[in-house]
Amino acid sequence: MEGLLAILGDEQRLLVAKQPASAVDVAYGDHERHVLDIYGAGSQNGESKPVFVFVHGGGFLKGDKGGSERWYNACVGRMAAEQGWLGIVINYRLAPDFTWPAGGEDVARVVSWLKSNVAQYGGDADNIILCGTSAGACHVATYLQLNPGKTDITGAVLLSGLYGITPLDDRDTLYYGDAAGYDSRKPLPALISTTVPLFIACTELDPERFQKECIGLLQERLQANHILDRCMLLSGHNHYSVAGHLGTSDTRLRDEISSFVSSVTGY
């Protein structure tokens, strides 16, 4: 991780200076972790912007939204602002103190807050895109699981997450509970049946388990729905750089996400 921060740091610090946060530590709930940062506030040519929400990873146990001193994770919100979107980067409650489905519930709180408040920052409440990486992707998936059939979001970007293709490992049980109960908690059935458009990606250097999850989810949805989702296997990157490089001169994933956002929002 330290090597990644060193490699990407120069470019990301330039982006910090170019795209400062419009608002920080905005409360979306009652817990101290229920806060979010906003990037790129203000209308664009008098028009509202699509809202791009990033949910960080951290193995369910750690992680935060970053900020002016810690560009990691915050870079995704800045990237969104660079694209002309309203970028939102959130904190959420962590295991082991908060277990399944707390992460998905917190994502739902964010969506509800945005629906009521995002217009004042120039965002379009009818065009919310959720994006999560690793544990964050699991929480986005759980949001879809907890809210079947709802159309409060326009699309979801799932980066290197766990969806129920492979068994739990010991660390996962600190969030999901005993492995014997995982079948009723995993989001896979909801991800297969959801009508929310998905962009699904992992990296060349992800641990094999995450690659199996990505490819397995694509296969399950293709078999059930006869549609191949937008997807990407990002070469030259790993589990940490998949989000950490966004906003740099390597624009391959950013460009694919941008195309996806445009296709589902019309922006």
N, C-alpha and C positions, 0 to 999 in steps of 0.2 A: 504493500500500500504506500509506503514512504517513497519507493521508487516511482510509482505512478504520480504522486503529488509533485515530485521533482520534475518529471518529464513534461507534465502538462501545465505546471505552475505558471510559467512565463505568459503563455497565451491566456490562461484563465485570469490572471491578475489584470491584464489589459481589458478583459471583458468586465471585470469588477468595476474598473474606472469608467467604462463606457456605459454600463447599465446598472447604476445604483438602484437599490430597492426603493420603490415608491412608498411602501409602508412596511413596518416590521412588527412582529409579535402581536398581530391582530388576533384577538380572541374569537374562536368559533365555538367554544364550549366552556365548561366550568373547570376542567382539570388544568393544571399548570402546563401540561403537554398539548393542550388544545389551542395551539397558536399557529399562525401562518404568516408568511411574507409575500408581498405582492411586487411584481416587476412589470414595468411598461404601462402604468396606469395612464388614463387619458384617452379620449376618443381619437380615432384616426380619420382625418378628413371629415369630421363630423359623424362618423359611423362607429358603432360599437365593435368590439373585437371578440373573436373566439377566445374562450377561457381554457388554458392548458394547465392542468393540476398535476404536480409531481409528488409522488409518495416514495420516500427514500427506503433503502434497504437497511440491513443490519442484523440479519439472522433472528429477527423478532425481539432481540434483547438490547439493542443499542442503535445509535444513529441519530442524526438530527438534520434540520433543514439547512444548516450552514448559515452564512451571512457575509458581511464585508471582510471579515478576517479569515473565514473558512469558506473557500469557494466551492469545495466539494458538495454536491447536491444542489446548492444554490445556483450552480452553473446552468442547471436545466431551466430554472425560471428565467435566467438571463437570456439563454438561448431562445426561449419562447418570445421574450420581448423583442429580440433581434428579428424575429420572424413577423413581427407586427401583431402578435397575440398578447393577451394578458396572462402573464406567468404567475402561478400560485405554487408555492412550495410549503409543505405542511410538516409539522410534528404530530405524533400520535402516541398513545399510551403503549408502553412496552411490557413484554414478559420479563420475569415470571410473575410480576404483580398483576398484570392484566393478560388474560388468556382468551382463546378463541371464544366468540367472534369479535373481540374488542377492536381489532384493527379495521375490520369491515364496517363496524358501527361508527368508528371515527371518520372514515371516509364518507359515510352517509351524513354525518353531522356537517362535514365540509360542504357537501353538495347542497344540503338544505340552507346553510348559511349563505352560500354563493347565490342561490336562487333569490334570496331576499335582499342581498347587499351588493352584489357585484356590479350592478349598473352604475353605482356612484363612482366606481373606478374605471368606467369605460368598457366594461365587459358585457357580453351578450349572454344573459342567463339561459337562453334557449340553445346555446352551443357550447356545452362544457365537455371537454375531453379529459379523461383520467389517464394518467401514465404512472406506472409503478415499476420498480426494479427489484428483483430478488424478493425479500419479504414484502416490499411495497407492492409488487405485482400480485402476491398472494392476497393482500388486503383489498386491492382493486377487484380481484376475482371474487372474494368473499362479499364485497359490496353487491356485485351482480347476483350472487347466490341469495343474499338476504332480501333483494328487491327484484324478484322475477317479474318480467313483464312491464316494469316501469320504464319510462322514457325520459327520465330527468337528465340523462347524459346522452351525448351524440355519438360517442365512440370511446374506445379504450385501447391503450397501448401497453402491452405486457412484455416486459424485458426480463428474460432469464429468471422466471419464477417457478414456483412449485404448484401444481394444479391437481395432483392426485394420480398421476401416471405411475410414479415410483413409490415405494414404501417410505414411511417416515424414518428419519434417523433420530438419535437420542436428543439432539439439540431441538429438533422440531417439536418433540413431545412437551417441552417446557411451555410451548404456546398452544399446541393442539390437544394436549392431554394424551392419555394412554393410546397406543397405536391401535388397540382393539376397537376404539370408537371413531377411527379416522374415516371409515367409509361413510358415515353419516355427516361428517364435517367437511370433507374435501369438496372443493368447488367444481370439480370436473363435470358432473351432470349439468350444472347450471351454465357452465361455459359452453358445453356442447349445444344446449338448447337456446341460449340467448339470441335475441335478434339485434342486439347492439353490435355494430361493426367493430371488429377486432383487428389490430395489427400485432403480430406475434413475432418475437425475435429472440435470438440468443447469439452467443459469440463462438468463434473458432476455438478459443482457449478457455471457455467455460468448463467447469467440472462436468464429466460425462453425464452425471445425473440431470443437470439442468438442460443439456442438449436433448436427452431422452424426453424430458418434460415438454420442451418446445415442439419437437417433431411429433411426439405422441399426441399432443393436443391438436396439432394441425391435422394429423391422420384421423383422429376421432371426429373432428368437425367435418372433414371432407367426406368420410363414410356416412355420417348422419345427414348432412345437409347438401351434399353434392356440390359444394362450393369451396374453392381453395382460397383461404384468407390471404390478405396481404401479409407477407412474412419476409424475414431476412436472417441469414446466417452471416454475421459481421466478421470478416476476416481481420486478423491482426490485433484483436482485442480480447480482453478477459472479463471476468465477472465484475470487476471493479471499474474498469475503464468504459464499460458499455454506457454508463451514464456520465462518468467523470470526464469523458472527452467531448461531450456535447458543448458546442460553443467554440470549438477550436477549428483549425483549418481543415481537419478531416470531416468533411460534410456528408459523408455517405449515408449514415443513419439519419442525420438531421434532415437530409433531402427526402428520404423515404417517409419519415414521419410527417414532414410538411406536405407531401403529396397526399398522404392519408387524411390529414386534417382538412385539406382543401376539398377532398372528395366527399367527406361526410358533412362538412359545414357549408360549403359553397363559398367560403372566403378565399 
